[in-house]
Amino acid sequence: MDVRSRNRVTVTGRAGGPVVVLAHGFGCDQHMWRLVVPLLERDFTVVLFDHVGAGRSALSAWSPERYSTLDGYTEDVLEICRELDLGPVTFVGHSVSAMMGVLAAAREPKAFTGLVLLAPSPCFVDDPANGYRGGFSAEDIDELLGSLDANYLGWSGAMAPVIMGNPERPELGEELTNSFCRTDPDIARSFARVTFLSDNREDLADVTVPTLVAQCSRDAIAPPEVGEFVRSRIRGSRLVTLNATGHCPQLAAPEETAAAITEFVGATGR
Amino acid sequence: MNTSGETASGDHRSPGNQPGAEHAAFSALLEDSAEDLYEHAPCGYLSTLMDGTIAKINTTLLDWLGHERGDLVGRRTFSDLLTVGGRLYHETHFAPLLRIQGEVSGIALELRTTDGGRLPVLVTSTVKTGADGRPLLIRTTVFDARDRRAYETELLRARRQAEREREELMRLNATLQQTLLPPTLVNVPGLDVAAYYHVASTDMVGGDFYDLFPLSAGTWGLFLGDVCGKGAAAAAVTSLARYTLRAAAVYDPDPAAVLSNLNTVLNHEYNGHDPRFCTVVFGLLTPEGEYGGFRITLASGGHPPALLLRADGSADQVDTPGGQLIGVLPDAHIATATVHLAAGDTLLLHTDGLTEARQARTADGDRYGDEALLDFARALAPTTASDAVAAIRDLLDTFGTGIDDDTAVLAINVPRPPSEEQQ
């Protein structure tokens, strides 16, 4: 399948400008970036996409084999870069996508001028034996899957026809209140497992491109020590703590987030 | 607001109940202050700053949770009230969606109560924006959803159960289908054979069947048929037809006699309110001495004609006109035809799932039809058994979802001598 339609790739902004690829995390789609895009597109070529299974990506491209680990998603990122052929890019990965950036940059460093890891966590589950605190236990992750299930009835009935691109009922798309961040419930369960049960702590040391770790002030998902852990494991990386609270600085504080990205691209572009 | 009510009820005042007093009592009820409405509303209310810090919370919700107001206001965030899994859901789904579209409604979450319990709730939030469009605060209503959640959990359980049962049914169907077909085709000396069974629906067992088996004195029997209908009842008929055909062929291998016996059995078995019938073609294969090749006598009861794809590249239907459905009439007419299969010739038997398939590429979904299949055979000839079956499989793939019915194909071919193949 054509990579652009598979991942619903959108290219906007200044043609010929430095390329910034924005990758959304678990739970939403490229709409996550809607407030920072206007701030970036004056200076940069901005690339947006939906992970397979999210938003308006091609659900038919999803398979449990490819997407049951971060590798499939990482491969998608590299394929998008190759397909667009825009030269080395700055990859901005939010949440779980930050680790996709880590894996992709380790695999093909030449494809990247730099990485911005926004609210990253290399491992959400605590590992007391190694003195690592990710913030969650395996039971907590099961409880999240329970929350996904609890909202399954409310979401899937109305969502599924739209997600599946049911051409006979286009009006459904208009009626839905929660029309952003759509996802298929079964795929969401799988992505939740990949997101919260992956352990990429060992992969951080493989990153050789310039990296900015940007964490939020009060993030219920990625505690402050996790940001510090990521910085300590990626050689030469820099950590900034944004004033933004929560887990989604690109929505809570778009100006601050865009400024951090812009400054980083300016510094690494030279 | 109730002045008109007062006028209307003017004639019905009871002596001991002055109109003014009644009005006052009703007004007192309505004089519910906005504050009291907020605090004791039958749902939880809370307002939070954009970072989630609780700024205001009503008494109803405090009572549900068991918290004191001072514990929460200015100190805790909304997501602090959630279970850990709920908090993950809130941070990854609820909060971003609320920021993006300004409201989120009817999300199922669980709140933690101070006594260690969990309260299932449905949450709706809206963002209040200032005159400049900047978000100022989040207003949230919380509904007690214990009963509803129990109901939904039951629905979800029932749905999972149904999914499991459907999978079990599909497995059973697949197993049953396999018992109705030979696990592998027997090896007939001097003959190349191939077969394929296309399942149209995994929910229902189809009624197509075929077999190829040895008879006495170097002869072989083969059959291919289609029982009317689908599902377990059709499968029972398929099973009966299959074993009757094999036994009848041992008793008297004359193809017309075999089908006649099947007709009698089906008539006896299903003579009441539930007539069952099928179309079948039965063939008796006899090797033709020193020349190589086979003589095949085919008997057909209402079945689509077999196709003969010759070594010279021509192809024709093997007509068996006038053969009637098996199992309907006490004395069905059975038509026979004899063909000679020489080196390089291929005989192809099929059921009508193939010719009745709707074509995806035509706008009105025309049926594929016998003529198209004959043209297909002419383009294919000369061929081999396995190539012919492979070509039919590819053809079936092009129909996609246009195939309503199961399709069985059975091909037999007399291979060319090796010397001829090399030419």
Chai-1 contact restraints between the chains, C-beta under 6 A:
chainA,res_idxA,chainB,res_idxB,connection_type,confidence,min_distance_angstrom,max_distance_angstrom,comment,restraint_id
A,F26,B,T92,contact,1.0,0.0,6.0,A-B,restraint_1
A,G27,B,T92,contact,1.0,0.0,6.0,A-B,restraint_2
A,G27,B,H93,contact,1.0,0.0,6.0,A-B,restraint_3
A,C28,B,P96,contact,1.0,0.0,6.0,A-B,restraint_4
A,H31,B,I100,contact,1.0,0.0,6.0,A-B,restraint_5
A,D140,B,V84,contact,1.0,0.0,6.0,A-B,restraint_6
A,D140,B,G85,contact,1.0,0.0,6.0,A-B,restraint_7
A,E143,B,T83,contact,1.0,0.0,6.0,A-B,restraint_8
A,E143,B,V84,contact,1.0,0.0,6.0,A-B,restraint_9
A,E143,B,G85,contact,1.0,0.0,6.0,A-B,restraint_10
A,L144,B,G85,contact,1.0,0.0,6.0,A-B,restraint_11
A,L144,B,L88,contact,1.0,0.0,6.0,A-B,restraint_12
A,L144,B,Y89,contact,1.0,0.0,6.0,A-B,restraint_13
A,G146,B,G85,contact,1.0,0.0,6.0,A-B,restraint_14
A,S147,B,G85,contact,1.0,0.0,6.0,A-B,restraint_15
A,S147,B,G86,contact,1.0,0.0,6.0,A-B,restraint_16
A,S147,B,Y89,contact,1.0,0.0,6.0,A-B,restraint_17
A,A150,B,A108,contact,1.0,0.0,6.0,A-B,restraint_18
A,N151,B,A108,contact,1.0,0.0,6.0,A-B,restraint_19
A,L153,B,E152,contact,1.0,0.0,6.0,A-B,restraint_20
A,G154,B,G106,contact,1.0,0.0,6.0,A-B,restraint_21
A,T177,B,S105,contact,1.0,0.0,6.0,A-B,restraint_22
A,N178,B,L97,contact,1.0,0.0,6.0,A-B,restraint_23
A,F180,B,I100,contact,1.0,0.0,6.0,A-B,restraint_24
A,F180,B,Q101,contact,1.0,0.0,6.0,A-B,restraint_25
A,C181,B,L97,contact,1.0,0.0,6.0,A-B,restraint_26
A,A220,B,S79,contact,1.0,0.0,6.0,A-B,restraint_27
A,A220,B,R87,contact,1.0,0.0,6.0,A-B,restraint_28
A,A220,B,E91,contact,1.0,0.0,6.0,A-B,restraint_29
A,I221,B,E91,contact,1.0,0.0,6.0,A-B,restraint_30
A,T245,B,D51,contact,1.0,0.0,6.0,A-B,restraint_31
A,H247,B,E91,contact,1.0,0.0,6.0,A-B,restraint_32
A,C248,B,P96,contact,1.0,0.0,6.0,A-B,restraint_33
A,L251,B,P96,contact,1.0,0.0,6.0,A-B,restraint_34
A,L251,B,R99,contact,1.0,0.0,6.0,A-B,restraint_35
